[in-house]
C-alpha cells in the first residue's frame, strides 16, 4: 500500500471519529484502523526499510498506541483541553507530519511492499477475532449469571436544604420541617421507628415509618425549636441509622 | 553472532503444500475447542469461588492448562509453520488475559486500578493531564496509560473501563508478540522465539499483575518493544529513532519500568562492550544514555515526587532484610501465611524457583558449550540471573512488592536463554523432552502464579473487610455516590484506606488517608471525651478539609491486609480490632462534626470547625 493511501486511511478514520463522535463499539474498530495506519506511518517515516511482518505489525501497533499519549501531552502543553475533536485533530496533524516525512524519504526510493505482510496479517487477526468471540461470550455469560447477594443496608441522610447544613441552625419559634432521605437497598421491606430528639430529650413519641425494599423516599420531619438559644444536639433517626446536627432556639441562652 | 547477521529477515519455515498437511486445521480446531473448554472451566472456577463451594483452584488450573498445554505443544512442534506458530502465540496471549478479565469484567477492583480509573475519568471530565491523584500520588505524573485510555474513551464514546480493557488487552497481546519478536531477533529461529514467549508467560506477574489497569501493564509492553528497537538499532543505527520514540513513551508511562529499561539497556551495552568495541556497542551506549537523560529529566522536572514515593519502600525493604539476620527472621514475612491456597499450589511455588534455577544453570552451560558469543545472549543471561536475588526480597514485607515487580523484567532473561536449550532438548529427545517440558511448564505456571498473587486477587468471594479486592460493598459505593450527587466532587475528605479508595474513585473526591506528617488517623484514634490534637485540627481547617468518613467496621473487624490507613500507622495489629466503637461513634456527640449521612457501617460527617469547643445540650464538645 502506498504511503498516500495509508495517510488517507488515517485521515479518514480520524475525520470520521471527529465528525460522528462516539456511540458503540464500531468507533473502536475505526480507531484501531486509524492507529494501525498511524503506526505504519511512523515506521515509514523512521524506519525506511523492509521489516519482518510480525515485527512490522508489532512495532506499528505500539507506535500507533503511543501516539495517543504523545498527542495528549502535546495538546496539554499547548493548553488545549483533551476532547474528542481536539484529539482527532491532533492525531490527524501527526499523521500528516509523519506522512510528509515518509513521502520525503521515499523520494530517494520507496521501500518495496513485503508480500509476506499480507499473509501474516491473518495469522494475527484470526486468533484475535476467535479469542474475542470465545472470551467475550464467556465473560458476558459470567456477568449475566446470578451472583451471591451483596449485603444490604438502609441509609438516612439529610435532604433538600438540610443537606447543606454546615453549622448551627437557628430555629424559628414554630420549629422547622427537616427533609431527610431514607434509602433501602438489598433488604426486605420493614417498618422502622422514626425518632426525633432535641437536646437530651425526645421531641415527640417515635412513629413507625415503612421502608420499602430498594426504594429512596424523602420524608419531611418536623423538629420543634430548642427551648433556649444555647447549642442543642438534634438527632433524627430511622431505625439504627441517624443524622445529627446542631441548632439554637429563638429564646436566650 | 546475531548482531552481525544480515538485517533482512530469514526465510520462513517451509510451508507445506496445500492439501498434504492439515496440521493448521487441526491446530485451529483443537485450540478453539480447548480455548472454549478452558474458558468454561475458568468461569466455573470463579463461580465456585464466589458461591463458596466446589474446587475453584482445581477448576482454574484445569481451565488454564487445557488450553496452554496444547498451545505449547503446537508452538514447540518442529513441523509447525512460522505463521501457524505466530497464530498460536497470539491465541496464547489472548487466552491468558481471560483470568483477569473474568476476575473483574465490569469495573476496577485492584488498588491501583481505582487510581487509574479516577485519573482517566478526570481527564474525560476536565480535559486536563497531570492532575493530582489522591489514591496513588504519583500516578498523575505518568500519564501514558490513562491519557491513552481517556483518549480511546473520548474518541469512541465507550466507557472508561471498556476503553481500559481495550488498551490493556492490546498491551498484553503486544507484550507476548514483543517477546516473540525479540527472541526472533536474537536467536533467528521462530521455534525458539515461540518457546521464549511461552516461557516468559510463566512469570508471576503475567496473569494477574501486568494485566491490571495499572501503568506497569502498558509500560512492560513498551519496555519489550523498546528492547526490540534497541537490538534493531544496534544492527543498523539508522533505526535508532523508533527506539527513542519508545524510550520516551516508556518514561512517560511508568517510573519503575523506565528505571528497569535503563538497567536492561545498561546490561546490554556493557555486554556489547565486553564482546566488541565498535559501532554496535556505541549505539547501545548512546540509546542507554538517551534513556537515562529522558528518565532523569522527567523525574526531576515533571515527576519530582517520585523519589519520595519510591524511597521508603526500598529503604524499608533493605532494613527489614538486614533485620532478618539480627532478629532470627522475626522482621521477615512468612510465605503463604494464612493463605487459603491449596497445599499443592504452595509447594509448587517453591518447586518453580528450583526449576528456574536449574533451567538457568543448564542454559548457562548450554551457552558456554555452544560457544555462543552473542552479547545479547550474555546480557539476557545476566538479566535472568537478577531474578534470584529478588526472590530473597520476597521474604521482607516491604521488599515483596518490589520483588514481584522485578520478576516481570528478569524473567525475560530467563525465557530468552532457556528457550534455545528447550529447542535443543526437543530436537534430541522429541517425545520424552516434550512430555518433560510440558510438565515443567505446568508446574512453573502454577507455582509462579501462586507466588505472585494472593487468592483474593485471583478469585471472587464474599466481602472481606480490609481486603484490597473484596472490601468494596454496595453500602460504601452508595455513600460515595450520595456525597458526589449532593455535595459535588473534588471535596477534601478524611477517610480510611478502603473508604478512601471508593470515595476517591467512584466518588470523585480527594481523600486523605493519613501519613506521618499529616496523621489524620489521630482523629479516629482520639478517645471519647478527649480533644483531638489541635495542631491536626488546625491543619484540617487550614487545608479546607470538609468531610469525615467513618467506617464502623474498623471497630468490629481486623483488616485482612493488616492496614487501616497506611503502612506506618501507629495502630497495633494483634489480631483484635484497632478501634473501640466509642472511638468511632464519638463524632455523634461533637458539635464540630455534623452527621449528614448514615447507613449503619458508613457515616459521613461535615466538619464545622467554628463549633469546636462549643458545649451543646445533649452532646459533648
Boltz contact constraints between the chains, C-beta under 6 A:
constraints:
  - contact:
      token1: [A, 17]
      token2: [B, 155]
      max_distance: 6.0
  - contact:
      token1: [A, 22]
      token2: [B, 156]
      max_distance: 6.0
  - contact:
      token1: [A, 22]
      token2: [B, 157]
      max_distance: 6.0
  - contact:
      token1: [A, 23]
      token2: [B, 157]
      max_distance: 6.0
  - contact:
      token1: [A, 27]
      token2: [B, 156]
      max_distance: 6.0
  - contact:
      token1: [A, 28]
      token2: [B, 156]
      max_distance: 6.0
  - contact:
      token1: [A, 31]
      token2: [B, 155]
      max_distance: 6.0
  - contact:
      token1: [A, 31]
      token2: [B, 156]
      max_distance: 6.0
  - contact:
      token1: [A, 46]
      token2: [B, 241]
      max_distance: 6.0
  - contact:
      token1: [A, 46]
      token2: [B, 242]
      max_distance: 6.0
  - contact:
      token1: [A, 47]
      token2: [B, 239]
      max_distance: 6.0
  - contact:
      token1: [A, 47]
      token2: [B, 242]
      max_distance: 6.0
  - contact:
      token1: [A, 52]
      token2: [B, 9]
      max_distance: 6.0
  - contact:
      token1: [A, 54]
      token2: [B, 86]
      max_distance: 6.0
  - contact:
      token1: [A, 54]
      token2: [B, 181]
      max_distance: 6.0
  - contact:
      token1: [A, 55]
      token2: [B, 181]
      max_distance: 6.0
  - contact:
      token1: [A, 58]
      token2: [B, 177]
      max_distance: 6.0
  - contact:
      token1: [A, 58]
      token2: [B, 178]
      max_distance: 6.0
  - contact:
      token1: [A, 58]
      token2: [B, 181]
      max_distance: 6.0
  - contact:
      token1: [A, 61]
      token2: [B, 174]
      max_distance: 6.0
  - contact:
      token1: [A, 62]
      token2: [B, 174]
      max_distance: 6.0
  - contact:
      token1: [A, 62]
      token2: [B, 225]
      max_distance: 6.0
  - contact:
      token1: [A, 66]
      token2: [B, 249]
      max_distance: 6.0
  - contact:
      token1: [A, 68]
      token2: [B, 148]
      max_distance: 6.0
  - contact:
      token1: [A, 68]
      token2: [B, 151]
      max_distance: 6.0
  - contact:
      token1: [A, 69]
      token2: [B, 144]
      max_distance: 6.0
  - contact:
      token1: [A, 69]
      token2: [B, 147]
      max_distance: 6.0
  - contact:
      token1: [A, 69]
      token2: [B, 148]
      max_distance: 6.0
  - contact:
      token1: [A, 69]
      token2: [B, 252]
      max_distance: 6.0
  - contact:
      token1: [A, 72]
      token2: [B, 147]
      max_distance: 6.0
  - contact:
      token1: [A, 72]
      token2: [B, 151]
      max_distance: 6.0
  - contact:
      token1: [A, 76]
      token2: [B, 129]
      max_distance: 6.0
  - contact:
      token1: [A, 81]
      token2: [B, 127]
      max_distance: 6.0
  - contact:
      token1: [A, 82]
      token2: [B, 123]
      max_distance: 6.0
  - contact:
      token1: [A, 82]
      token2: [B, 127]
      max_distance: 6.0
  - contact:
      token1: [A, 83]
      token2: [B, 127]
      max_distance: 6.0
  - contact:
      token1: [A, 84]
      token2: [B, 154]
      max_distance: 6.0
  - contact:
      token1: [A, 84]
      token2: [B, 155]
      max_distance: 6.0
  - contact:
      token1: [A, 87]
      token2: [B, 151]
      max_distance: 6.0
  - contact:
      token1: [A, 87]
      token2: [B, 154]
      max_distance: 6.0
  - contact:
      token1: [A, 87]
      token2: [B, 155]
      max_distance: 6.0
  - contact:
      token1: [A, 123]
      token2: [B, 83]
      max_distance: 6.0
  - contact:
      token1: [A, 123]
      token2: [B, 86]
      max_distance: 6.0
  - contact:
      token1: [A, 123]
      token2: [B, 87]
      max_distance: 6.0
  - contact:
      token1: [A, 124]
      token2: [B, 90]
      max_distance: 6.0
  - contact:
      token1: [A, 127]
      token2: [B, 87]
      max_distance: 6.0
  - contact:
      token1: [A, 127]
      token2: [B, 90]
      max_distance: 6.0
  - contact:
      token1: [A, 127]
      token2: [B, 91]
      max_distance: 6.0
  - contact:
      token1: [A, 130]
      token2: [B, 32]
      max_distance: 6.0
  - contact:
      token1: [A, 131]
      token2: [B, 94]
      max_distance: 6.0
  - contact:
      token1: [A, 134]
      token2: [B, 35]
      max_distance: 6.0
  - contact:
      token1: [A, 134]
      token2: [B, 36]
      max_distance: 6.0
  - contact:
      token1: [A, 134]
      token2: [B, 39]
      max_distance: 6.0
  - contact:
      token1: [A, 135]
      token2: [B, 98]
      max_distance: 6.0
  - contact:
      token1: [A, 138]
      token2: [B, 39]
      max_distance: 6.0
  - contact:
      token1: [A, 138]
      token2: [B, 43]
      max_distance: 6.0
  - contact:
      token1: [A, 139]
      token2: [B, 101]
      max_distance: 6.0
  - contact:
      token1: [A, 139]
      token2: [B, 105]
      max_distance: 6.0
  - contact:
      token1: [A, 142]
      token2: [B, 43]
      max_distance: 6.0
  - contact:
      token1: [A, 142]
      token2: [B, 102]
      max_distance: 6.0
  - contact:
      token1: [A, 143]
      token2: [B, 105]
      max_distance: 6.0
  - contact:
      token1: [A, 148]
      token2: [B, 50]
      max_distance: 6.0
  - contact:
      token1: [A, 150]
      token2: [B, 474]
      max_distance: 6.0
  - contact:
      token1: [A, 151]
      token2: [B, 473]
      max_distance: 6.0
  - contact:
      token1: [A, 153]
      token2: [B, 475]
      max_distance: 6.0
  - contact:
      token1: [A, 153]
      token2: [B, 599]
      max_distance: 6.0
  - contact:
      token1: [A, 153]
      token2: [B, 600]
      max_distance: 6.0
  - contact:
      token1: [A, 155]
      token2: [B, 599]
      max_distance: 6.0
  - contact:
      token1: [A, 156]
      token2: [B, 598]
      max_distance: 6.0
  - contact:
      token1: [A, 157]
      token2: [B, 597]
      max_distance: 6.0
  - contact:
      token1: [A, 158]
      token2: [B, 596]
      max_distance: 6.0
  - contact:
      token1: [A, 163]
      token2: [B, 486]
      max_distance: 6.0
  - contact:
      token1: [A, 165]
      token2: [B, 594]
      max_distance: 6.0
  - contact:
      token1: [A, 166]
      token2: [B, 606]
      max_distance: 6.0
  - contact:
      token1: [A, 167]
      token2: [B, 608]
      max_distance: 6.0
  - contact:
      token1: [A, 199]
      token2: [B, 617]
      max_distance: 6.0
  - contact:
      token1: [A, 199]
      token2: [B, 618]
      max_distance: 6.0
  - contact:
      token1: [A, 200]
      token2: [B, 618]
      max_distance: 6.0
  - contact:
      token1: [A, 230]
      token2: [B, 617]
      max_distance: 6.0
  - contact:
      token1: [A, 231]
      token2: [B, 591]
      max_distance: 6.0
  - contact:
      token1: [A, 231]
      token2: [B, 614]
      max_distance: 6.0
  - contact:
      token1: [A, 231]
      token2: [B, 616]
      max_distance: 6.0
  - contact:
      token1: [A, 232]
      token2: [B, 617]
      max_distance: 6.0
  - contact:
      token1: [A, 233]
      token2: [B, 616]
      max_distance: 6.0
  - contact:
      token1: [A, 233]
      token2: [B, 618]
      max_distance: 6.0
  - contact:
      token1: [A, 233]
      token2: [B, 619]
      max_distance: 6.0
  - contact:
      token1: [A, 241]
      token2: [B, 598]
      max_distance: 6.0
  - contact:
      token1: [A, 241]
      token2: [B, 600]
      max_distance: 6.0
  - contact:
      token1: [A, 242]
      token2: [B, 598]
      max_distance: 6.0
  - contact:
      token1: [A, 243]
      token2: [B, 595]
      max_distance: 6.0
  - contact:
      token1: [A, 244]
      token2: [B, 588]
      max_distance: 6.0
  - contact:
      token1: [A, 244]
      token2: [B, 595]
      max_distance: 6.0
  - contact:
      token1: [A, 245]
      token2: [B, 594]
      max_distance: 6.0
  - contact:
      token1: [A, 246]
      token2: [B, 591]
      max_distance: 6.0
  - contact:
      token1: [A, 246]
      token2: [B, 616]
      max_distance: 6.0
